Amino acid sequence: MRLVGAEISVLSLLMMSLHGAAALTHSLKFFFTASSGVPNFPEFVSVGLLDEVEISHYDSDTRRSEPRQDWMIRVTEDDPQFWQRNTELTMGAQQDFRGHIEIAKRRFNQTGDYSQKEVEPDPADPFPEIYLSPGLGELTGPLLATTRPEALTLHEADKKTLYFNCVKGINRSGLCDRLPTVWSNRLGQNGPGPQWRILYKPPLKKRTADLQWRILHGAVASNAFISVINPTVLSKCPFCDLRETIYHVFTECKRLASFFSLLTSVFSLFNVVFTENIFIMGAAYKKAEKEKWQLLSYLSGSQNGHLFKQEGQSEGQRGAGGQSSVAGEHQGQALARVPLL
């Protein structure tokens, strides 16, 4: 590695404000760059900027401090030694930075040139950590949040972390400001989110997990949706005659009161408070009490399946145009990617 550190760019920065008679504020900056063994690049460069415009330049190849603006020549005409003094001062800074480079070489065990085979690379040489970024720019949202940015490094990131961030980067426009589920606003975003990782864990069956996935994405064909497509289907709930949305089917219908009361009693036996959030989002899986949380997850997921089936059977019995809304598995599968609220 010919370059010490990371080219040690901008080793020193001096900023000051110049206030003129018109109360204008100006910026004066000096940039010093020192390097070692970089092809076609001076070992030391000093650049002066006034309001981001280059006014002076020095490098170790020319060994002269020179003006870069005509007005700089004019304002220094009364001081013929100005540029000579500036050159001497900058050469002193060059010597200082050369010493810093040598110290850095010794600390990083790079006193020779690898490319010329003067030294052999040492596996123990420290290497700067490289942090990765999905390149989201100004895009934000719950699905684009990075929970542990410190873990996203080239050396330590696991395959799952890399995969998730690749997905975020590739789909960043579609994920921007998108909520994790259609239930997020209704149940509140401060509570636990969807428990995706437990959907396909035993004892839940794939059919049950698929239904839960559809519920979370709003992809269950309720009467409120079907009635728009097929006017012969009523938009009302077959149990209470209120408008049947997906929210009504799984949380609002009056027939659910006794059902939720029963689940509350069962969950209390495990010292867990039953909530609508748990019923819809899923019971959080905790490895410390694996069997307990698997059972609670099964209770929540399987009961959603029973509600789904019960709603369809009742609709079929009611015979509203001979169409069953949430009962039609084939309809739900065909609409699996469409929010059917």
ABEGO torsion letter per residue (X at the ends): XABBEAGGBGABBBBBBBBBAAGBBBBBBBBBBBBBGBBGBBABBBBBBBGGBBABBBBAAAGBBBBABAAAAAAAAABAAAAAAAAAAAAAAAAAAAAAAAAAAAAAGBABBAAAGABBBBAABBBBBBBBBAGAEABBEAAABBABAAABBAAABBAAAAAAAAAAAAAAAAABGBBABAAAAAAEAABBBBBAAAAABOABBAAAAAAAAAAAAGABBBAAAAAAABAABBABBAAAGBBBBAAAAAAABAAAAAAAAAAAAAAAAAGBBBBAAAAAAEBBBBAABAAAAAAAAAAAAAAAAAAAAAAAAAAAAAGBGGBBBAABAAAAAAAAABBBX
